[in-house]
Amino acid sequence: MHLMEAMVARFFLTSLCLVAGLVRGQPLCAHGGAYRGPADSVPGGEASTPPGTPSPAAPAPSGGTGGPVTANVGAARTEPDTSVWQLWWGYNNAAYIDIKRAVHSSDLLRGSASFFLGGPSPNRPPDLLVPTREVIEQRVVPALLRVLNEERDADIVTGALVALAKIGESAAHPTRMSEQISAFLTDDNQEVAETAAISLGILADRGSVEMLTNLLLDRPAARKLLGKSEVPWRTRAFAAFGLGLIGNQVEEEALRVAIVNTLCDALSSGLLELAIPDVAVACLSALGLVPLSTAVTASGVAACGRVRQIDWLLAFGRRTDLDDHVRAHLPTAAARLLIGAPASWGLKRRLGESWIEDLSGAPKVSRAVKQSSVLALGRVGFPNDEPFECAIRAALLRASRESRNVEVRRFVFVAMAQIGSRAADNDVEQKIASEIRDHLTDRLQRGVGDVRSWAALALGVLGRSPSESASQVELRTDRLLVAALGEARAPRDVGACAIACGMRQQKAAGLALLKKLAEVSDDEARGYITLALGMTGATEALEPIEKVVRRSKYRPELLRQAAIGLGLLGDKDVVPELIDMLVRATSLSSQASIAHGLGAIGDARSIDPLIEMLGDSATTPRARAFAAVALGIVSDKEALPWNAKLSSGVNYRANTTTLTDGRGAGILEIL
């Protein structure tokens, strides 16, 4: 379903490819439902399509070392503007929206006392809306297994594979899920085979580590299994991602060490000699998902785990033969590994100093590496007065003034906001956070071009201070954002101000958002407004948003955002209509957005109609595949989308085709 996923992922990463200025060509289908990334945001230029990287417009033939042959539909692609804020939001929004938590815990059901009074219902169990494990195992799993074993349509098969992996092993069925999934590793269709590889990772099946290791390392056992003279490079990349996902979930340290060793062995072997960087980038991304132990010995000396892991990355980064794409993913992986590492070890300083050096303007450092360094510094910095923390902020501000790369300058907004968001309730940190806030509000008011929209987004990332002493400052910031929303005319500015209000959960912004919804006609801006209304908990917006959903049958990006907004507000009234719309929809984009909307707002009551659609042979294969996608989202064992682990903080300018390729064949494009 490579092509189909290009669509669901397109909407899962917040309709990125339909962002103003991006290509609006019609993508095809892909792995089990997609659009996790900006399909049309596959970056061009130095940081995105280095020599040797297969062009996203022309994947390698199916059955060879690449993906399946796919038609190039629509007008010629133009270079998208990758500096827009919508791309960052698309890759990083999962934790801010947290739709599953909202849907499963909402008491604001239409017609309930809590809906009118604004408080929780004392008589309703908190997990009423959560599909029980019994329902999932007795109804959802058999339906998915049935189509998996009976259907040959690639869209349906890949949709069912990913959905089953999200659900996890089922004690109610004699055959292990991993066995059902691994059987498709040998499929002649490359998209099905690689979907099986990543599905084993989503499943987090520890028993699949050996098989994925063999695939990644192109061992004879893997070649024999596949009946090929070599393991396709795409399958190797997906196997690496799968190992990272398993390592992220398992608790057994010995297994995590084995996975890390495998990834390091792969990077130390001939991967860097390949003409494409995808497998090496996949290994680095996976390494960042598997932090080893931070245990110390009785004498206080760090055990080998995390320290040696980061030491290895530092040494790897000193290699002179690294492709810029590969090097650009080092800061991302290392920053993820710093989380939870004791400050006394000095790991943060060692890594941070290298990032600051890369950011300093050395001409030999690529733009992609500088961008990644900004994002990494924002991920690990704190707003205190320690000299090194001051050096981090100074380096970021210097880059915002001096860098000639627009993405570097825009990423600084987010990085500084992330640092400020970690302020504890003490005078020093609150003062620094206040200085960051003042800088952002100044840019919101006085910035030109897209500076205002990035400043608004950053104020949302900064969030609200927990300090009582900052309450008046927060009210002022709220008022400034509402005023900026009212004055905004460009869709990008309207959307950014709306999302910022949503991220800050500004309940008082509801009326201003509704007013703007009535004023603007741009689908993108209206979509962000409806989402923001849901994020702010504006129950007065339920009827207006329902109208938007019902009138957006042929406006997919607006439909998806509005459906999520309703889900955040606890409204389920549109679920039957969405199911009917999915059956009747004929365009891929509409089917994708409806399926994701159903998955986002669906609860136990949406399962039966989705199962019925999945098994209905009279329904189009694509609609049935999207029903499988929706079932997977509703029944997911994880709170956040599985690939949010990989998309959060990623430098999407250092793109590879196995991350996103515009047609759903990338890891970040799979729902």
N, C-alpha and C positions, 0 to 999 in steps of 0.2 A: 503494500500500500504506500510505497514511497510517495507516489503522487498525491494520494489522498491526504497523507499527513501534512503535506505542504500546506494544505488548507486548514486543518484543525490547528496545527501549530501556529499557523499564521494568525489565528484568532486567539490562541492561548497566550501568545506573547503580546496580547493586546492590540491586535490588528496592525501589527507593525508594517507589514508590507503595503498597507493602504494609507500609511502616513502621507501627509501632504508632501509632494515632491518626490515620492518614491514611485517605482514602476507599478502600474496597475494591470499588468498583463495577467492572463488567467493561468495559474499553475495547474499542474496535474495532480495525480493521486500519490499516496505513499503509505509507509508502514502504519497500519492500524489507526489512522486518524492523526492529523497533524496540525500544525503550525504553532510550533513552539518558538520559532524565531522569525525574524523578519525575512521572509523568503526572498524578497526583493532587496534586502539590505546586504546581500553578499557583497562585501566591500571590494572596491577596486583599488588600483594603485599599488604603491609599495607595500602597504600593510596587509594586502589581502590576496592578491593573485601573483605570487612569486613564480619565477620560471620553474616549470616542472609540475606545478599544481594543475590537475585537470580542470578545464574550464567548467564552471557550473552549467553552462549552456549545452555542454556536450559530454555527458558522462560516458565512461567506458562501456563497451558492450556487455550485456548480461552474460554471465557464465565465464567471463574472463576475470581479470583482476579488479574490475571496478563494478559499478552499479549497472542497472538495466538500461537499455536504450530507451530514451524518452523523447517524445516529440517536443519541438520548441513551439509552443502555442502562442499566438497573438503577435503584436507588433514587436519590432526590435527593442531589446532592452537598452535602457539608458542608465548612466551611472547615477545611483541614488545619492541623496545627501545623507551621509552617515553621521553628521554632527547633530542631528535633531535629537531632542530630549526623549522622544517617544521610543527610540531604540533602547536607551538605557532602562527606561521604565519597563519596557517589554520583557527584558531579560531578568529584571530584578523585582517584579511586582508581587510574586507569589506570597512572600511573607507579609507584605503590607495589606494584601486583600484577605488572605487566609479564609477563602470562601467556605471550605468544608466545616471549619469550626463554627462559622456564623450560621450555616444552614442547619447543622446538627444541634446547635444549642439555642437557636432562636425561639423566643417565647412570643414573638410578635406575629402570630398567625392571624390572618384576616378574620375579623369577627370575634376574636378572643377579647377578654377583659383587658389583658395586658396590652393589646394593640391600642386600645383607646386610652388606657391609663398610663402607659409608658413603663410599666414595671413587669417583673416576671410573674408568671402564673403559678400560684402555690400548689395547684392540683395536677399539674402536668409533669410527668417524669421527664427529667432533662434529656434522656436519650430516646424519646419517643420517635424522633425522625430518623434515627440511625438504623440502617438496615442491619438486622441481627445476623450473627455468624451463621445461625441455622438457616435463615432465608437464603443467604448467599451460597452456602454449600449445597442446599437441597434444590434450589431453583436456578440461581445464576450460573453456577459452575457446570451443571449438566447441560444447560442450554449452550454454553460456550464450547464445551467439549464436543457436543453433537455436531455443531457446524465445523469445528476444527477437523473432525474425522470424516465428515461427509462432503464438505465443500472443497472446490479447487480454485475458486476465485481468489487471487492474491490479496485483494483488499479485505475480503472477509477473513481469510486465514490470518493475516498479520494483525488485523483488529482483534481477533480472538486471542492470539498469542500474547499480545501486550496486556489485554484485559485480564487474562488468567494469571499472568505474572504479577499484576498489581494486587490481585486477590490473595495470592500466596498458596502454600500447600493446604490441601483439604483432607482432613482426617476421615471424611465421609466417603472417600473414593479410594478404591484399592490400588490404582496406579498413581504413582507419584507425579505431581505436576511437572517436575523437572524432566521426567522421562517423556511425557507427552510433548514438551516443548523441544527437547534436544533432538527428537526424531526429525525435526524440520531443519536441522543444521545441514543436512545433505540435500536439501531441495535444490532442484535445478535453477529455480528462480533466485537470483542473487538477493533481491530485496527480502524474500521470505527467509533465506538462510541467515542473513545478518540480523534480521529481526529476532530470530530464534536466539542468536548469541546474546543480544542485549536483553532479551526477555529473561534469560537465566540470571543475569545480573539484577534485574528488577525484582525477580523472585527472591534474590538473596540466598540462593541455594548453595550451601557450603560444599555439597557433593559435586558441584559442577566446576570447582576451581581447577582440577586437573585437566578437564576437557578444554576449558577456556585458555589455560596455560599452554596447552599443546597447540591450539589454534593461533594464539598470539605469537609464539616462538616458531611457527611454521615447522613443527616437528614431523617426523615421518608418520607417527600415529595419526596426526591430524590430516595429513595428505591422504593416507589410506582411508580414513573415515569419509573424507569428501570425494575420494576417487579422482583426485587432481594431482598434477605434478607440483603444485605449490598452493598454499592457502591464499585466496584472494586478499589483496591488501585491505579492502574494506571490511572483510570479515575479521581480519587481524585487529583492525582499529576498534571494531565493535566488541571484540573479545576483551580488549584492554579496558574499555569503558565498563564492561560487565564485571571484570575483576575488581575494579575500583568500587563499584556499587556493592558488591558482596563484602569487600573489606570494610566498607563504611558501616555495614549493618551487623556483622558478626562480632562477638565479644571475645572470642578465643584469641589471645595474643599470638600464639604460635602460628595460627592460620593467617593473621594479619601480616606477620613478619614474612611468611612464605609468599604472600601476594606482593608485598613491597619488593622483596628480592627478585621476583619474577619480572616486575615492571622495570626495575633497575637493570637486570640482565638484558632485557629487550633493548633498552636504550643504549646499553654499552656494546651491543652487538652491531649488526650491519644495518640497523634501521636508518641511521643518518645517511647511508649511502643510497637509500631509495630516492627516486626522483620526486616523490611527493612527501610532504611532511605529516600527513594525517596520522600515521601509526605512532610516530614519536609524540605528536601533540596529544593523542589519546592516552599514551602512557603517562605523560606529565600530568594531565588532567586527573587521571585515575590516582596517581600518587598523592595528589592533594586531598583526596577523599579518604585516605587511610592513615590517619595519624597514629603512630606507634606510642607505646607506653611512655609516660613521663615519670615512672617510678624511679626512686633514688635508692642507693644502697644505705646501709646503716651509718656509714661515715658521711653521708650527704652527697656523695658523688653520683652524678646522673648515670643511670643504666644506659645501655647502648641505644635503646629504641629511638625516641624522637630526635635526640641530638645527632646520632649518626645519620638519620634520615635527612635532616637538614644539611648536615655537613656534605652528604653525597650530592644534594642539589646544588650547593655552592660550588663544589668542585666541577660538577657537570656544566654549570654556567660559565666556567672559565675556558671551556673548550673553544677553539677558534674556528671549528668547522660547523658550528650550529647555524642552521637556517634561521632567518629572522623570525619566521613564524614560530618555530620551536622555541627560540629564546624568549619570545614575547609571552609565552605561557609559563615560564619559570616563576615570575613574581606572583602570579595567581596561585599556583600550587603551593609555593612556600608560605604565602600569607595565610592560606587555609590551615597549614600545619602549625602556625604560631599560636592559634587559638588553644588556650589551655596550657601552653608551655610556661613554666615558672619564669618570672622576670629575672630572677637571680642567675639564670643560665647565660644571659647575654645574647641569646639567639636573635632577638628582635633587633638589637643594635647592629649585629653583624649583617643581617639581611637588609635592614633599613639603610645602612650606610651605602650598601651597593646600589640600592634603588635611588637614593639621593644623588649618588655619583652619576648614574645613568641619566637622571633627570637634569643634570647640571648643564647640559648643552653640548656635550662632546659630539662632534660631527659624525663620528663613526657609529654612534648609537642610533638605531632606527626609530622612526616615529612610533611604530607599534610597541617597541620595548619601553619607550618613554610613557606612552599611554598606560601600559600595564603597571609601570612603576607608580604612577599617580594613583591608580585604583588600589594597588596593594598598600600604599602608605595610608590611604583613607580607611582601609579595612583594619589596620592595626594601631593607628594613632590614638592617643588620649589627650584630653584638654587639661593637662596639668603643667606646672612650671619646671619640670625636670628638663635639664639642658637638651637631652636628645629629643624629647617631645617638642620642645621649642624649635629645634632644628628641622624636624619634620614639617611643621607648619610654615616655617620660613621658606623651605624649599618649595612647598606647594604654592605659596603666594608668589614667589619669584617666577615660577613656571607660568602662573596665570598672567603675569605681566610681560614676560620675555619670550615665551614659546611662540614659534611661528605656525604651530600646528593647532588647528581649531579644536580638535578633539581633546588634546592635552589641556587646553585652557578651559574647556567646558567640563571635563572630568574633575577639575580642581574644585568646582562648585560642590559637586557631590561628595568628594573626598573630605573637604573641610566640614561639610554638614554632618557626615558620618562621625567625624572626630568629635564635633560639638554635641552630638546626640548621646555620647557616653559620659557626659558630665555628671558627677556625683553631686549630692546636695551639700556642697561646701563652698566657701567664698571664692577660693582660687579657681576652681573648675567652673563655677557659675559665671565668674567674670570673663573667663576665656570664651565660654559658650556664648555669652552675651556679645562679645566682640565679633564672633563669627556671625551671629544673628544680625548685628548692625551692618556688617559688610554685605550680607545677602539682601537685606531690606533696601540698602542704598542702591544695589544693582537692580533690584526689582523696580525701583522708582525712577532711576536715572539711566539705566542701561539702554542700549540700542540694539536693534535686530533681535536675534534669538537670545540675547543675554537675559532679557526679562523672563523668558519662559524657563531657562535653566535656573535662574535665581529663585523663581517660584517653586520649581521642583525641589530644589535644595532646601528650601524652608520646610517643605513637607518631610524630607528626609531628616532634617534636624529635629522635627517633632516638638513636643511640648516639654518644658522643663518640669521636673517633679518638685522643684523648690517653691515654697509658699512665697518667698520674697520676689520671685519672678512672675507672679500672676499678672501684674499690671503690664509688664513687658509682653507677655503672651497675648493679652487682650489687644494690645496695640498691633502686634503682628497679625492677629486674626483680622482686625479691621483693615489693615493694609492689603492683605490678600483679597478680602471681599471687595475692596475698592478697585484693586487691580483687575479682578474678574469683571466688575461692572464696566470698566473702561476698555477692556481688551476687545479688539476687533479681529485680529488674525486668529484663525482656528488654532494654531499652535499655542498662542498665548492663552486663549480661552481654556483649552484643554489642560495646560500646565497649571493654571491657577485653580481650576476645578479639582484636579488630582491632588494638589497641595492641600486644599481644604479637606479633602477626603482623608489624606494621610494624617492630618492633624486632628481628625474627627471633630471638626468644627460644627457642632449641632446648630449653632446660630447662623451658619451659612446657608441653611436650607432654602430660605426664601430667595436669597440672591441667586442661588443655583437654579431654582425653578424659573425665576425671571429670565435668566440667561437662556435656559432651555427653550422658552417661548420666543426668544428673540432671534436665535441663530438657526440657520438652515443647513450648515455644513454637517454632514453625517459624522465625521470624525470628532468634531467638537461636541456634538450632541451625545455621542457615545461616552465620551469622558465625563460629561456632566451627569449622565444617568448613573454611571459607575460611582462617581463621587457622592451622589445623593445616597446611594446604598452604603457607602463607607461612613458617611456622617450619621447614619441612622435616621434619616429624615422620613418618617412614616407618612408625612403629609404628601410625599411624592409618589406613593404607590399607584394611584390612579393615573397620573400623567405618564409614569413609566410604562404601565400596562398598555396604554394607548400607543406608546412608541413601539412596543414589541409587536402589537397587532398590526401596525402599519408598516412594519419593516421587513416584510416577507422577502423583498428583493433588495434589501439593503443590509447585507450580512454583517458587516463590522458593527453597525449600529445595533442590530438585533442581539449580537452576542454580549456587548457591553451592557445593554439594557436588561437582558436576562440575568446577568450576574448582579446587577444593581437590585433587582427584585429578590434574588436569593439572599443577598445581604440583609434585606429588610424582612425576610421571613415569609414572603408571599409565594404561595404554591398554586394560586389559581390558574396560572397560565400553563402549567405542565401539560394538561390534556391538549391544549391548543398547539403547543410546541411539538408534541408527538404527531399530531395531525399534519402540521406544517412540514415535518421531516418526511412523512410518507409522500406528501404531494410535491415537495421541492424537487426541481430538476437540475438546478445549477450546483456545481461542486461547492462553490463558496457558501451558498445558502445552507446546504446540507451540513457543511463543516461547522458553521456558526450555530446552527440549531442544535446539533449534537453536543457541542461544547456547552451551550446554554443549558441543555437538559442535564448533562452531567454535573454542571455547576450547581444548579438549584434543585436537582432531583433528590428524592429521599426514598424511603422504602416504598412509597406509593407509586413511584415511577417505574419500578422494576418490572412488574407484570406486563404493562404495555410495551416496554422495550424488548422483553423476551419474545412477546408475540410477534413483533416486527422482525426480530432477528431470525425467527424460524419461518417466516412467511415467504415462500418461494415466489409468490406473485409480486413481491416488492423488489425493486431494483437492487442488484448486488451492492451498489455503493451505499444506498440507504441502509441496507442490512449491516454493512460494515460499520457505518456510523452508529448504529444501534449498539453494536458490540463495544465501540469506543465509549459511548455514554454509560453502558453497564460497568465498564472498567473504572470509570471515574467515580460513579456512585458507590461502587463496592471497594474502592481502593483501601488497602490496609494502612497506608501512610496518610498523614494529615496534609502534607504539601505534595505537589506534583513531584514525581520521582526525579525528574531532571532539573528541578530547581537547585539541587546540590551542585550541578555543573554550570547552570546558567548564572547563578548569583555571583556577581563580581567578575565575570568573564570579560576579557577584552574582545568584544565582537568585531573589532577592526582587524584582529589577527585571525581571520576566519580560515577554516578549512572546509572542504565539501562534506566531511563526515561530522562537522559541527552543524552548519547550515549550508544548504546549497540552493535554496529557492524553490525546490520542488518536493520538499518533505523527506529527502533522503538523509538528512542530518540528524544527529543524536538530539539536538535541541529542538527539533521539529516534530518530535513524536509525542503525542498525548499519552 
